[in-house]
């Protein structure tokens, strides 16, 4: 299966608080593995049905995790009501809350991969809180991406409120995302102060020609208006 440029992620689990349930602790590495696996499942999902036909071997290759850890990740995703196992037989996984026409956000697919592996996850060792927080930020930025600007503009306070990541951990998570080529951080003029700077976040491998360098000045971006990816025309 040739992966598309992007696939659609349901955003219900971001909005209803399930994102917060992925915490560092006794199940920290399983929580991280689950989010890594969820990304790979989304990447292989059929756009009409919300079902991914993908094998264990494909998922372990994509995420660079062991079969044992993958098994734990899939069980956790099922408990969190994010996937349905084997809806169309063996090697099929259904994505819950999926509606192809509404309440979804784009996540990159083809550009993330080299030889079946998600390069941005290949250096994750499942031993650091910052890696889990990075995955939570990744999905949050996807869900809050402004279609007109191709960026998510969200404050540290709102990040903590929505994801449960404490403000003093956010910078470490952003460093992980940047170092692994998953997210670009754009510096923008703050709407609160003429001298202030605020951040906006752009997913790598998604509309790569649409960024601050090609779209011109900040004012031309229409920052502040939020248009989600429902019925996205491009």
Buried (B, 14 or more C-beta within 10 A) or exposed (E): EEBBEBBBBBBBBBEEEBBBEBBBEEBBBBBBBBBBBBBBBBBBBBEEBBBBBBEEEBBBBBBBBEEEBBBBBBBBBBEBEBBBEEBEEEBBBBBBBBEEEEBBBBBBBEBBBEEEBBBBBEEBEBEBBBBBBBBBBBBBBBBBBBBBBBBBBBEBEEBBEBBBBEEEBBEBBBEBBBEBEBBBEBEBBEEEEEEEEBBBBBBBBBBBEBBBEEBEEBEEBEBEEBEBBBEBEE
